[in-house]
Amino acid sequence: MQLTARDERIFEWLRVVRIADSEAVRWVLAATDGRGEPVSVRRAQQWIARGVEAGLIERARPIFRDGSVIWLTHAMSGRAAPNLFRATTRHEVAVAALSARFMAAGYAWDRDRQPASTREHAADGIARRGDRVERVEVELTAKTLPRYQSILSGHGRWLTEGVDRVVYVGTPAAMRAVAREADKWLHPAVRDRLVTVPALDERGHIVGKLDALWAPVEQLEQLTRTGQDLEEETSAPAPSAPTLPTWGGRD
């Protein structure tokens, strides 16, 4: 496999997110081409097949996804293969999918720094575009209320120290919980800079629109100014999701 600069960019992204599905590859291929819409399924599959054939990528089909997931081989990443039965793997794949959407919207994506103590919280990713910095979280299940107090208080500090926005993307139920707790624990001066978007299903698939994430700020305020606003937006009954495996864990 003759590597191109585009291939190297995608491999670097895989080193950051670690594991991803083919849908995320469609979007990250588009991002490396400077496009805002995903490439075809066939093109993404061809790119993956080239990497597998060259011994640079490994592929498997976990039971929590409809399709396969990929990761870099040990020779490419220096890491062991991910444990597909680990409780947080479903969450990692969802983070990768969201990161690819941010990249297609013109952002760079990186990991958050490691917390200095167990009392601090690392975001799922840091998205940057120009001078703009955003902390991004993927939420598939609601956390305990005391945990939200700690995490949201930390986000509040970041919003006064150079972070432009905190973005939560998750299931409708989890987003209602985040919005409700944000109303309690964030100062009103920064509350409208924490945005919640109910765009994921329980398995981490992106099923809703994300376009509003890159809309003008005045439009974003309509998303989650209060938990009640979000409750009204998501009041329509959602289709029932398949029962998750018992090892699905919390995210």
C-alpha positions in Angstrom: 0.0 0.0 0.0 1.6 3.3 -1.1 0.7 5.8 1.6 -0.4 9.2 0.7 -0.6 12.4 2.9 -4.3 11.7 3.2 -3.7 8.2 4.4 -1.3 9.5 7.1 -3.9 12.0 8.3 -6.5 9.3 8.7 -4.1 7.1 10.5 -3.3 9.9 12.8 -7.0 10.4 13.5 -7.3 6.6 14.2 -4.5 6.9 16.7 -6.5 9.6 18.5 -9.9 7.9 18.5 -8.5 4.3 18.5 -11.5 2.6 17.0 -14.1 3.6 14.4 -16.8 2.3 12.1 -17.0 2.6 8.4 -19.5 5.4 8.6 -17.0 7.5 10.5 -14.4 6.6 7.8 -16.8 8.0 5.1 -16.8 11.4 6.9 -13.1 11.5 7.7 -12.3 10.7 4.1 -14.5 13.6 3.1 -12.7 15.9 5.7 -9.3 15.1 4.2 -10.7 16.0 0.8 -12.0 19.3 2.1 -15.6 18.2 1.6 -18.6 18.6 4.0 -20.5 15.5 2.9 -19.4 11.9 3.3 -17.8 9.9 0.5 -19.7 6.8 -0.8 -19.9 3.6 1.2 -18.0 1.9 -1.6 -15.1 4.3 -1.4 -14.8 4.0 2.4 -14.9 0.2 2.1 -12.2 0.2 -0.6 -9.9 2.4 1.7 -10.5 0.0 4.6 -9.8 -3.1 2.4 -6.5 -1.6 1.2 -5.4 -1.0 4.8 -6.4 -4.5 5.9 -4.6 -6.1 2.9 -1.5 -4.1 3.7 -1.5 -5.2 7.3 -2.1 -1.7 8.6 -5.7 -2.0 9.8 -7.6 -4.7 11.6 -11.3 -5.2 11.3 -14.1 -7.0 13.2 -17.8 -7.0 13.6 -18.9 -6.5 17.3 -22.4 -7.4 18.3 -23.3 -3.9 19.4 -22.9 -2.5 15.8 -24.7 -3.3 12.6 -21.4 -3.2 10.7 -17.7 -3.7 11.3 -15.3 -1.5 13.2 -11.6 -0.9 12.5 -8.5 0.0 14.4 -4.8 0.3 13.6 -2.5 -2.8 14.0 0.0 -2.8 16.8 2.8 -2.0 14.3 0.9 1.2 13.4 -0.3 2.3 16.8 1.9 0.6 19.4 -1.3 -0.5 21.1 -3.0 -3.8 21.7 -6.2 -4.5 19.8 -9.3 -3.1 21.6 -11.4 -5.4 23.7 -14.7 -5.4 21.8 -16.5 -6.7 24.9 -15.3 -3.8 27.1 -18.1 -1.8 28.5 -16.9 1.5 27.0 -16.1 0.3 23.5 -19.6 1.3 22.2 -18.9 4.8 23.6 -15.5 5.0 21.9 -17.0 4.2 18.5 -19.7 6.9 19.0 -17.0 9.4 19.9 -15.1 8.5 16.7 -18.2 9.0 14.6 -18.8 12.4 16.1 -15.2 13.5 15.7 -15.4 12.7 12.0 -18.4 15.0 11.7 -16.5 17.8 13.4 -13.6 17.3 11.1 -15.8 17.4 8.0 -17.1 20.8 9.4 -13.5 22.1 9.3 -12.4 21.4 12.9 -9.3 19.6 14.1 -9.9 16.9 16.7 -7.7 15.8 19.6 -7.9 14.1 23.0 -8.4 16.2 26.1 -5.4 16.3 28.5 -5.3 13.7 31.2 -6.9 14.8 34.5 -4.5 15.8 37.2 -6.6 14.0 39.8 -9.7 11.7 40.1 -11.8 14.8 40.9 -11.2 16.3 37.4 -13.0 15.2 34.2 -11.5 14.7 30.8 -13.8 15.6 27.9 -14.3 13.0 25.1 -12.6 15.3 22.7 -11.3 18.8 22.0 -12.5 20.4 18.7 -10.6 23.4 17.3 -11.3 25.6 14.4 -9.0 28.7 14.1 -8.9 30.3 17.6 -12.2 28.5 18.6 -11.9 25.8 21.2 -14.8 23.4 22.1 -15.0 20.6 24.6 -17.1 17.7 23.3 -18.9 15.0 25.2 -20.8 11.9 24.0 -23.5 10.8 26.4 -25.3 7.5 25.8 -26.7 7.0 29.3 -27.3 9.5 32.1 -24.8 9.8 34.9 -25.5 10.0 38.6 -26.6 13.5 39.8 -23.6 14.1 42.1 -21.3 13.2 39.1 -23.0 15.8 37.0 -22.5 18.4 39.6 -18.7 17.8 39.5 -18.5 17.6 35.7 -20.6 20.6 35.0 -18.9 22.7 37.5 -15.6 21.9 35.8 -17.1 22.8 32.4 -18.2 26.1 33.9 -14.7 26.9 34.8 -13.4 26.0 31.4 -16.0 28.3 29.8 -14.5 31.2 31.8 -10.9 30.2 30.9 -10.8 30.3 27.1 -13.2 27.5 26.0 -15.8 28.8 23.6 -18.4 26.1 23.9 -19.2 22.7 25.6 -21.1 20.4 23.3 -23.0 17.3 24.5 -24.4 14.9 21.9 -26.3 11.9 23.0 -29.6 10.1 23.4 -32.7 12.1 24.1 -33.0 10.8 27.7 -29.3 11.6 28.5 -29.6 15.0 26.9 -32.6 15.9 29.0 -30.6 14.9 32.1 -27.6 17.0 31.1 -29.8 20.1 30.3 -31.7 19.8 33.5 -28.5 19.6 35.6 -26.8 22.3 33.6 -29.6 24.6 34.6 -28.8 23.9 38.2 -25.0 24.0 38.2 -23.9 26.4 35.5 -23.9 30.2 36.0 -26.5 32.0 33.8 -23.7 33.9 32.2 -22.3 30.8 30.6 -25.3 28.5 30.5 -26.2 29.2 26.8 -22.6 28.1 25.8 -23.3 24.5 26.9 -25.3 22.9 24.0 -27.0 19.6 24.1 -28.1 17.8 20.9 -30.2 14.6 21.1 -28.9 13.0 18.0 -27.7 9.4 19.1 -29.6 6.2 19.7 -28.8 3.8 22.5 -26.2 2.0 20.5 -24.3 5.1 19.6 -25.5 5.5 16.0 -26.0 9.1 14.8 -29.7 9.2 14.0 -30.4 13.0 14.3 -29.2 16.1 12.5 -26.0 17.7 13.7 -26.2 20.8 11.3 -27.3 23.0 14.2 -23.9 22.5 15.8 -22.3 24.7 13.2 -25.2 27.2 12.9 -24.8 30.8 14.1 -24.6 31.2 17.9 -28.0 32.9 18.1 -29.6 29.8 16.6 -27.7 27.5 18.9 -29.3 29.2 21.9 -32.6 27.7 20.8 -31.3 24.2 21.4 -30.8 24.0 25.1 -31.2 27.3 26.9 -33.2 25.3 29.5 -34.0 21.7 30.2 -37.7 22.5 29.5 -36.8 23.6 26.0 -35.1 20.3 25.3 -38.0 18.4 26.8 -40.4 20.0 24.4 -38.2 19.4 21.4 -37.9 15.7 22.2 -41.4 15.1 23.3 -42.3 13.0 20.3 -42.0 9.3 21.1 -38.7 7.8 19.9 -38.7 4.4 18.1 -37.8 1.6 20.5 -34.2 0.4 20.4 -33.1 -3.2 20.5 -32.1 -4.5 23.9 -28.5 -3.9 24.6 -26.2 -6.7 25.6 -25.7 -7.0 29.4 -22.1 -6.1 29.0 -23.0 -2.8 27.3 -22.2 -0.9 30.5 -22.5 2.8 31.2 -20.9 5.6 29.1 
